[in-house]
């Protein structure tokens, strides 16, 4: 059977996972389990894929870009800039400096 998987949505936190719970009706759960199984997915992988694609879509919308621009001068905006700087290598944290306070 050929897999119907789409290209994997990209995420910044490749190795980190957080469990998210949801409630489905028994019928919806069984239908989802059947569909995912026939397509070669686990329910968890398929839901993660759908959520990542939704995140990617929303990050490219006008309202989200305006929201991010508005947040640039807040504490959350500064934290995002720091995290992005660490990811890009612009900010380097030395292991021996952590916890020396």
N, C-alpha and C positions, 0 to 999 in steps of 0.2 A: 504494500500500500504506500503510495506517495504521500509524503508529509506536506501539509498545506501551510506550514509555518511561514510567517512573513519575516523580513529582515528585522533583526533585533533592534529595538529602540535603545538609544544610548543613554547612559546615566553617568553622572559624575561620581557616584559612590559605588563603584563596581563591586567591591568586596564586602561592603557593609549592607546588612539587611535588617529591616524592622518589620516585625509581624503586625499586620493590620487585620482586625477582625471585622466581619460583616455577617449579617443575618439574611439568609435566603429561605424562601419557602422550600419544603421538601421536594416539590415538583420541579422548581427551578434548579435546585441543586442536582437532582438526578439528570435533568436535561443537560445542564452544563457539563456534568461528569461524562455523559455519553458523547456529547459533541467534542469535548476536549480530548477524550480518549481516542476517538476516531481520527482526530487530526494529529495525534502524537504529542499532545501537550499534557502537562499536569494542570489541574485547576489553578494552582498557585502560580505557575509560570504564565499561564494565559492571562490571569487577572493582572499580574505584574506588567505584562506586555501592554495590555489595554491602558493601564494607568500611566505608564511611561509615555505612550503615544499621546495621551490626553495632555500630559504635562508639556510635551514638546509642542503640541498644537497651541496651547494657551500661552506659552512663552513667546510665540510669534504674533500674538494679537496686539492690536493697538492699545487696548485698555491695560494689558499687563506691562507693556513697555512704558506707558505713562506712569503706572504705579511704581515701577522700579526707579524711574527717573525722579519721582517725587520722594522716594525713600533714600536717595543718595546722601542726604545731609542729616540723617537720623542715626541713632546708635546701631540699628539693624543694618542700615546701609554700610556703615563703617565696618561692621563685623563681616558682611558679605565681601567687601573689598579685601579685607585681610585674608579670608578663606581663599578667595580667588588668587591672591598674591602668593599664598603658600602653594596652591595647586600648580600655578604656572612657574614656580621656582623663583619668582621675584623676591619673595620673602623666605628666608631659610631659618629654621629653628634648629639650633644645636641641641643634641640630646643631653649633654652634660649641663646645660643651663637650666633645664626644666627641673623644678623642685629644689633649687639651691637657695631658696629664700629663707 
